[in-house]
Amino acid sequence: MVSTKVLLGLGSVISVGAVSFVGYLYSQSNKETFRSKYRLALIDDSEDTAWNKKLAELLKGSPKNKGLVDSKGKNNISSLKAACQEIYDSYFSHNLMDDFKNFCSKNYSDYFGSKQTIAADTDLNGKWDTFKSKTSSDLEGEIRKIHESKKNSSSEPSDWKQLLFNECKKISSSIFEGDIKGYQEFCTK
């Protein structure tokens, strides 16, 4: 007959094993892929203009991902698409982030079709009254913070255009994650 101590010990081992296995499964299922995290920034196979732009960036750049390094040597869109598909399906990793951002994703400047990101703070000339009249709900992120810090000025602040232009440049090269209120109106032309 099996002793109670043996049964308790065996039960404990099985319990620890089950908890460990469930924890492992949870950690694996909880990992996010680039595809799920940045679904709005993925480049569709049919977006030739975006792929051509990314290939040009790849040829100038220094990718770390082996697939992208190989693609750079082949200098063709189909190998770039294949390398990016691998990254899209990879678990999110900071090691792949720069390669994804630079060679495999749409950023804000890519997203708005015929509109271009403003090229200088002078592109904001004549927009102070419009910017000042916005409410907090009309703007988002750093654009809202700039607005909040300047909106009560009795005259046009000398630095608001430079602050907003710098933020527009930063956003335009960021991975597209959805509309940022105020970006299209003030950062594109």
FENFENCOR-V918856 format. One record per backbone hydrogen bond with DSSP energy under -0.5 kcal/mol. NH is the residue of the N-H (numbers start at 1). CO is the residue of the C=O. Records with the same first field share a line. If there is no record, write none. Layout:
NH: CO, CO
//
This chain:
7: 3
8: 4
9: 5
10: 6
11: 7
12: 8
13: 9
14: 10
15: 11
16: 12
17: 13
18: 14
19: 15
20: 16
21: 17
22: 18
23: 19
24: 20
25: 21
26: 22
27: 23
28: 24
29: 25
30: 26
31: 28
34: 87, 90
35: 88
37: 33
38: 34
39: 36
41: 38
42: 38, 39
43: 104
44: 42
47: 44
48: 46
51: 47
52: 48
53: 49
54: 50
55: 51
56: 52
57: 53
58: 54
59: 55
60: 56
61: 57
69: 65
70: 66
71: 67
72: 68
73: 69
74: 70
75: 71
76: 71
80: 76
81: 77
82: 78
83: 79
84: 80
85: 81
86: 82
87: 83
88: 84
89: 85
90: 87
92: 32
96: 93
97: 93
98: 94
100: 96
101: 97
102: 98
103: 99
104: 99, 100
105: 100
106: 41
108: 171, 174
109: 172
110: 107
111: 107, 108
112: 108
113: 110
115: 112
118: 187
123: 120
124: 121
125: 122
127: 124
131: 127
132: 128
133: 129
134: 130, 131
138: 135
139: 135, 136
140: 181
143: 140
144: 140
145: 141
146: 142
147: 143
148: 144
149: 145
150: 146, 147
151: 147
153: 150
160: 157
163: 159
164: 160
165: 161
166: 162
167: 163
168: 164
169: 165
170: 166
171: 167
172: 168
173: 169
174: 171
176: 106
177: 178
181: 179
183: 180
184: 180
186: 182
187: 183
188: 184
189: 116
//
